[in-house]
Structure formats: structure tokens, C-alpha cells
Amino acid sequence: MQTLYLALLLAAIFALLAGPVQQGLRTALHRRPLLLFLAPPLLTALFLLASLAAGTWNAELILIVLAYTVAPALCAYVQGPGPAARPGALDFLTILLLWLPLEFPAGAAHLIAKHAQGFLHSVAYGIAILLGLILFLGFRAFPGMKYNPPRGRRDLILPLAAYAITAPVLMLIGIWIGFIPPPHLPTAGAGKMAAAAAIIFAATALPEEILFRAMIQNLIVLRFGRGFRTLLAASVIFGAAHLDNGPQPLPNWRYMILATIAGYAYGKVFERSRTVLSSTLLHAMVDWTKHFYF
């Protein structure tokens, strides 16, 4: 049942890759902006059903999720529907309202049974990404998000070429600063490694690339212009998001250094490709390599 819920969320996220689906959503929200406020209760209801399936229903938690989904929707609604060529301060605030509660879920542990924490965090992350796409892709209609399928061989060649350049750099610096050990041959079987590649792509790389490249990097570029400084700023933000990750003591500056370098490579691929799936592929290959070879 838990796998079904996550699959449904993922299917909804992937469905928005289709141009007709995006256009239909955009048209509906621009004609009737108040439809935007259907998203928070529907997404909260999905979280409630997931909680019931996990056996950890909690009224306080459901109210928190409802407030969490309403706040960014209200922030976007105040600015009105797009197309918006240049983001404002409230657009960046909308991203913070989507991102920071998941990055720093203070007090959430006591509201969720331990056995369900991982599952419900994944559900919450999926809801956040889906809501972010509704807000920025549909309602605000920002250009440059590149949330679409690949549009040619270049979109596949770019991440492969970037991986060949970036992976050795990350390996050498990671070993030098003590973030990763020397490489070793994987002990897992081919089937497990293949399954992990799909999971990493869909559950880790894609949500992070939607947030950090299609949303954050794109908004910074639209606001301040394209160039080295804006790409570096987006990379540092991505790196800083890993300060609270293990396995080293927190704040994990080693992880931040590696993530900033990787984020620059992901951002460059996103900048030069025609789809966010290109940087997603590079991101997934880097994470997969680290998982099995270090």
C-alpha cells in the first residue's frame, strides 16, 4: 500500500512533464485563479490517507500539513497568475515555505510513529514537489523551468559528458577532505544495482533537481541574469542544503563542499540542456556511484 501511494505521487509528478497537461493546468488556473486553493485540501487529504495506511493518524499533524500547503499557495495567489517574466520577493518566499519545513522538520518526530517516519517524509516531499510544480509551472507560469521530456540526443550526451568530467573530480576531492573512502568494487548484485538506479533517479535526483534547478536556479537567473555568479549562488545554496546531512558531524562542511561542486555541474548541465531530466540523470549517476563504489 505504501508503495502504491508513492507511485501515485510520482505518476502525478511525471504527468506534468506532458505539454498538454501543463497547458490544461495553466489555462484552468489563469481563467479561475481561485482553483489554486483546491490544491492544499486535496494534497492534505492525500497525506491523511497515507497516514491512515501507515497506521499513524494524527489530527495535529494533518492541520500542520494543511497550513504547510496553504501558505505557499496563498503567497503565490497574492501575486496573481502568470506568465511572470521576472520573479519577485514573494516567489522566493514561496520556495522557502515549500522547502524549509521539510529541510528542518522541527517537532515532527513526536507526531509520527517511528515506523512511519520515512514513508510519510517521502509522501510530504512528493506533495511539496507537486505543489511547487502547480504553483510555478501552472499558476505563476515561469519560463525556463525546462520541465519537459528530452528533446534530442544533446539532452542525453550532456549529462554523460559531464559525468565523465565531474565524477573523477568529486572522487579526488572527496577522498582528500575525508568525506568518502577510497573506491571499492560493489558487493550488491546487478539486479539490486539496477533497481537502486531507478529509485535514486525518481526519489532523490528528480525532486532535488526540480527544487534546486527548475525552481531555485531558474528564479535566480530570471531575477539577476545568467552568468557565473548566479550559477555559483545556486550551487552554494544546494551545497548548504547538505550541511545537516551525515554521516560526518554536523554541520557537515565536507558534504557541503562536495555538494557545491556537484551542484555547479548539475546547474551547468541544466543551463545548457533543454530539459531538467538531463541534470537529473547526472545527479542520479553521481549518487548511484557514491552509493555502490564508496
Secondary structure as GFF3:
##gff-version 3
##sequence-region A 1 294
A	DSSP	alpha_helix	2	15	.	.	.	ID=ss1
A	DSSP	alpha_helix	19	31	.	.	.	ID=ss2
A	DSSP	three_ten_helix	33	38	.	.	.	ID=ss3
A	DSSP	alpha_helix	39	54	.	.	.	ID=ss4
A	DSSP	alpha_helix	59	79	.	.	.	ID=ss5
A	DSSP	alpha_helix	89	103	.	.	.	ID=ss6
A	DSSP	three_ten_helix	109	111	.	.	.	ID=ss7
A	DSSP	three_ten_helix	114	116	.	.	.	ID=ss8
A	DSSP	alpha_helix	117	133	.	.	.	ID=ss9
A	DSSP	pi_helix	134	139	.	.	.	ID=ss10
A	DSSP	alpha_helix	154	176	.	.	.	ID=ss11
A	DSSP	alpha_helix	190	199	.	.	.	ID=ss12
A	DSSP	pi_helix	200	205	.	.	.	ID=ss13
A	DSSP	alpha_helix	206	209	.	.	.	ID=ss14
A	DSSP	pi_helix	210	217	.	.	.	ID=ss15
A	DSSP	alpha_helix	218	224	.	.	.	ID=ss16
A	DSSP	alpha_helix	228	240	.	.	.	ID=ss17
A	DSSP	alpha_helix	253	272	.	.	.	ID=ss18
A	DSSP	alpha_helix	276	293	.	.	.	ID=ss19
###
